Amino acid sequence: MEITINDQPQALIVSATGNIDASTAPQLEKAIRDFVTKPEKPLVLNLDKLDYVSSAGLRVVLLSAKQLKAKGQELILSGLHGGVKDVFELSGFYSIFKIFESPEDALAAL
């Protein structure tokens, strides 16, 4: 998995490419945890180039959202598609997260 971070004035965009599974989930968790210490603004998790997410990846997303919320920040999802979108829908994440088609749409809604 490859992670890129794009710090925008209204939000931090964290993009994950490849797969989020038990071996790569800690990388994503660390990237988000490091952000929690930054000034309060939302984090947009862009998954448009993600091919696969396991339950370990879902756990990281959920725990990270709870961490951010405790600090007055918000986790927003974007770019879900194909099998990754199906996993997030079946897991009930669509009812608990703001989800946008693209990071640009998420930024426009802030």
Buried (B, 14 or more C-beta within 10 A) or exposed (E): BEBEEEEEEEBBBBBBBEBBBEEBBEBBBEBBBEBBEEEEBBBBBBBBBBBBBBEBBBBBBBBBBEBBEEEEBBBBBBBBEEEBBEBBEEBEBBEEBBBBEEBEBBBEEB
